[in-house]
Amino acid sequence: MSSPTAVRKAMVKVHRYVGLTLALFLVIIAGTGCIIAFYDELDRVVNPRLRVVEPRERRWTVPDLVGIREKIEAEDPRVHVMYLKFPQRADDSMLLRVRGSLDPVTGQSYQLQYNEIFANPYTGQRLGERFVGKFSLERQDLISQIRFLHYAFVLPESAGVFFIGILGLIFAVDSCVGIYLTLPMGEKRKAANGKGKSFFHRWKPAWQIKRGAATNRVIYDMHRASGLWLWPLIFIFGISGFALNQGSTYSSVLNSFTDYLSYHEKPPQLPLDRPLVKPPVDWYKAAQLGQSYLAKQAHAQGFELGAPAGLIYSREHGLYTYLSHTSLDLRDGYTPTENEWPLTAAMVAIDGRDGRVVGMQLPTGQHASNTITNWMIALHTTSVFGVVWQIAVSVFGMMVCTITITGVLIWWRKRKARSPRVPARARNVATPV
């Protein structure tokens, strides 16, 4: 049986080498996270041509926006619109996420130079497009590129998303190892009165930075104390990063012991034998059915409906997903442009073949596992608590950079101290020829 000292030494090595391996990636992720905490605001400032329109007295309707989808596809038959994100402010543009339509000759998707189109919701005018997930330093891509760097680096998107997801899980686990290493060792020390000091009394110095100490001690205290104070957020952001990037694995694990529901990872309908490009139920009817069904459920379950949020169509499943904001949402103000997680809107799945409702997913209150997960994602994506939380997340990103850098410094200084020193006299002796 291993002794506590042996276990601790092993954990020190695990924490050290995992931290060193992840250091550069953590600094990039935390640094970009400081910026994209204000993603929507920055994108609107940098890309007003794409993101901001002149409000009009007559408010757009959902059929108006579905009509713009038809117009976009008619202008270029190579384009298949799969997602409409409805504007939430009077001066918001409309986002259409697109992919290549199927070539009738080869049956393969056309290759497009963009995957997002922005349009004026009042006039239908196409404002521009961009490719999210492809490295670019063009102005329209700048803020989305920082976000892409945050969740996929500059790797191909599938590989980058997989890598960052695994990294998030390792980061969360390693933070638990770090907590273990701060715990006091050994027996209670005897005080002057003969009584031993309590566990928490001995643990207290780990939470503090000793004033007036030597540089090495200050660096060590900063690393340890910051990690302790921020551990709940470190753990939440690590797990939520895993859930965001490795949703399928996260969903499978939770489904093994809970009733976790995720239409993004596991649609309530199996894929069709071949894609259903032109479903019998059109986009107009799907939106109407979704809104009607949600209105009935809101009345039956006692929640309130808000503004319509979006409409998605999966040709592989022949399935529409209608999204609407409700009183069960986890959102303050306006959610990030590209946030499709079901924490900010209720989702209704509709069969494109017959209009049958095949499922509904609510942001909170439906399943405990979904509510907990959605709260973690909401904190991660700054969807709640407004600008105060955005600032807090930005500061948290800076602190993660500090923890990472001080960890590397601790390793470097200890390594340097262990290196054999050559006496000055020996250094001055000429090497014989």
N, C-alpha and C positions, 0 to 999 in steps of 0.2 A: 504494500500500500504506500502510495506516494505521500511524503510529508508535506505539510502546509508550505514550508519553505521551497520545496522542489516545485510544487504547483505554481507558486508565486513567480519563481524564476522563469518557468515556462510561459506564464501569462505575460511577463515583461517582454520576452522575446517576440511573442505573438503581436502584442500591441506595438512594439517598436517597428517590426518589419512590415506589418500591415500598414502602419502609418506612413512609413517611408515610401512604400510602393504606391500608396494612394495620394501622397502629398500634392504633387503637381495637379492631378485631376481635381482634388478637393478645392485647391485655390482657384482653379478655373470655374468650377461649378459655383462655389460660394461668391466669387467675384462677379460673375454674370448674373447670379441671383440677386445681388444688390441692385442691379440695374433693372431687371425685368420685374421686380416688385412693382414698378411703375410702368409696366409694359404698355397698357392701353393709352395712358396719358402721353408717353413718349412717342408712340407710333402715330398718334394724331398730330403731334407737333411736327415731327419729321416728315410725315406723309399727308399733309392736309389735302393734297390733290386726290388721294385715294380714299381717305378716311372721313373727310368732312364735306358736307353739302349745305346749300342754302335752304333753310327750312321754308315750308310753304304752309299757307293757312289750311288747305285741305290735307288731312292726314291720309297717308297711304293705307290700303287694306291688304289683307293676306292674298286675295285674288290678284291684286295689282302686282305683288311681288312674284307670284307664280307665273304671271304673264311675262315678267322680265326674264324669267328662266327660259320660257319658250323663245323669246326674242334672241337671247344669247345663243341658244342651240341652233336656231335658224340661221344666224349670221355665219356660223362655222359648224358644219355637220360633223367635224372631227371631235367636237366637244360634247361631253356628257356631264351634265350638272348632277352631282350626287347629294349636295347639301346646300340649303339656303339658310343663312343666319339672318334673322330679321333685325332691323335696326331697333335700338332701345331708346335713343334720344332723337329729338327732332332734327338734329343736324348730322346724324350718323349716316354713312353710306351703307349699302347693302353688300354683304359678303356672299359670294357663291364659290363653293369649293368644287373643283371639277377634276375629271380624269378623261382619258381618251375614250371616245366611243368605239364600238366594235367595227372593224373593217369587214364589210359583207363578203369580201373575197377570201381573206385569210382567217377571219374569225378572231384575230388578235386586236388588242387595243391600239389606237393611234398614239404615237408619242407626241406629247405637247411640251412646249417650252415654259409652261406655267401651270400651276395647280390652284391658284386663287384668282378670282376676278372680282373687281369692285364696281358697283353700279349705283347710279342715283335712284333712290327708291321712288322719287316723285316723277321722274321723266323717263327712266329706263336707260339713260345714257351710260354707256360703258366708260368708266373712269380710268381703268388701267388694270394691270395684272402683275403677279409676281409668282415665283416658285419658292415655296417654303420647303426646306429640306435639302437645298442645293447651295453650295458655297458661293457667295456673291457679296461684293462690297458696293453694289449700286445703292443709291439713296433709298429706293423703295424697299430694298431688302435688308437695310441696315439693322433695324430693331428686331425684325423677325430672325435675322442671322444670329444676333446675340442670344436670342431665345433658343435657336437651334443648337448653338454652341453649348448652351446650358444642359440640354437634354440628350445631345448626340455627338458633341464635339464637332469635328469636321469629317467624321466617318460617314459612309453610306448610312442612310437613316435607319434601316433595320438593324445593322450591326451596332451603330451608335446607341440606339435606344436599348438594345439588349445589354450592352456593356454598362451603361449608366444605371440601368435597373439593378444589375447584380452589384455594382459598386455601392448603390444606396443601401442594399441589404447588408453588405459587409461593413459599411460605415456604422450602421445601427448596432450590429453585433459587437464591433470593436469598441464602440462607446460604452457598452456594458462591461467589457474587459477593463476599460479605463476606470470605471467606477469601482470595480473590484480592487484595482491596484491602489486606490486612495484609502481603502479601509485600513485602520490601525492593526498592526500585528502584535503578537505576544500577549503576555498576561498583563493584568492591570498593574500599573505602577503604584507603589505605596506612597501615599502622601505623608506629611509630617505627623498627622494625627493617626497614622496607621491604616487609614482607609484607602482603598484603591480608587484611582480615577475612573470615572464611568466611560463607557464606549464613546458616547457623543462628545465628552470632554476631550478625549484623545483624538477624535476625528475632526474637531473644530479647526485646528491649524491648516488642514487640507483645503478649507474653504476660504482661506485668507491669503493675502500677499504681505509678507513680512516687510515692514518699513525699515529702511536703512540697511538692508541686507546687501550682500555682494551680488554682482551681476548675474552669476550663475544661479543663485538662489531665487532672484527676482524672476528670471526667465522660467525656472521650474515652477514657481508659485503661480505665475500667470497661466501657464499651461494647465496645471492641475485645477486651480480654483475656477478658471473660466469653463473648463470641461464639466465641473460639478454643477455650477450654477445654471449652465445652459443645457445640461443633459436631457431634460424632458423634450426640449425643442429639437436637439440633435437626433434623438431617437424617433420622434414623430416625423421629422423631415426625411430621415433615412428610410423608414418604412413606407411613407407616402411616396417617396421617389421610386421605390421598388414597385409600388402599386400602380403608379402612373406609367412606368416604362415596361413593366412586366405584368401587365394586367391579367393575361391569360393564366400565368402561373399563380399569381396572387389569388385569383378567383378560384382556381382548382384547389388550392390549399384550404381556403376558407370553406369551400363547398363540402369538404370532407368531414366537417364537424358543425357547420352552421347552414342557415338557409340563405346564404349570400346570393344576391341577384345582380347580374351585370349583362345588360343587353349589348354593350359594346364588345364584350369578349365572347359571350355566348347568346346569340340572338334566339328568341323564343320560337324559331322556325328553322328547320334544317335547310342547307343549301339545295337549290333546285338542280336537276340534271343538267340544265343549261341556262344561262342568264336570261332573265325576262326583261327585255329592253323596253317594250311598250306594253305595260300592264293594262288590263281592262279597267282597273280603277286608276283614274288619272290623278295628277297632283292636286287639282282643285277639290276633287271629291275626298281625297285622303285628308287634306287639311280640315275640311268640313266635318268628316267623321271623327277626327282626333279631338277637335274642339268640342263637339257634341258629347262625346264619351267622357271627356274630362269634366265637363260641366255637370254631368249626372253624378260622377264619382265625387266631385267637390261637395255637392249637395248631400250625398249619402254619407260621406266620411267627415264632413264638417271642416273642410279647408276652403280657402278662397283662391279663385283664379286671378292671375295677373295678365300681363301682356303676352301675346304669342311670341315664342323664342326662335323657332326654326322648324325645318322639315327636311328629313333625310330619306333617300331612297337607295336601297341596296339591290342592284339587279341580280346579284348572285343568289339572294334569298327571296327575291320578289316581295320585299318587305319595306313598308314605309315606317318611319318613326317621327311622330309629331311631338314637338316640344313646346311647353308653355310654362311660364313662370307662375308660381303659386306661393301661398303663405308658408309652405313647407320648405322653400328654397333656403340654401345657405349662401346668401349673397348680400352685399351692401353696395348700393349704387349699380355700377355697370361692370360686368364680368369681362375678362380678357377676350380679345377678338377670337382667338383660336381655341378657347376652352370649350370642349364638347363633353366634359364629364357630367354625369347626371346628378351633380350636387346643386346645380343652379336652376334646374328646370325639371318638371315632371315629363315622363316619356310614355307615349302610347304607341304600341306596335300594331300595325294594320296590314293585313294580307292584301297585296296588290292584285290578287286574282279575283277576290270576291268581296273585299271590304270588311272582312271579319276582323274584329279586335282580338289579338292573340296574347296580349299582355300589357301590363302597366307597371312602370317603375317610378317610385316617388323618392325625392331627395332624402327625406327623413320620416321617421315614424312608421315605416312599412316593415323593415327588418332591422334588428339591432346591429347586425354586422355591417349593413349598408350605411346606417346612420353614423356609426363610429368611423368607418372608412371615409365617408364623405366629409366629416368634420376635419379629419386629418388632411384631406386633399384641399379643403377650403382654406385651412391655415397655410398650407404650402403655396397655394396659388393666389393668396391675398384676396380671396373673394368675400371675406367677412371683416367687420370692425373698421372699415373705411381706411382713411389715410393714416390714421394712428398705427394700424397694424402694418400697413405698407412700409412706414418708416421703421417700425420694429423689426420687420423681416430684413430690411436693408441693413440695419445695424447688426442683426444676427449673422448675416453673410460676412460682414467685416470681422466679426468675432471668430467665426469659423476659420477664416484666413489666419487670424492671430494665433489660434490654437494650433493650427497646422504648422505654421512657420516656427513657433516656439518649440514644438515637438521636434522638428528637424534640427533646430539650434541645440537642443539638449543632447540629441544623439551626436551631433558634430563636435561639441565641446568635450563630451565624454570620450569620444574616439580620439580626439586630439590629445587629451590628457593621458590616454593609455599608450600613445605612440612613444617608442624609445627615443630619448633625447640624446643627441650626439654632443659630447662635451666640447666647449669652445676651443680648448687646446687642441683637440683631435681635428677639429675643422680647419685649423690654421696650418697643420702639418702638410707639407707638399706630398703629393702622391709620387712614390718612386717610379722612375721610368723603367 
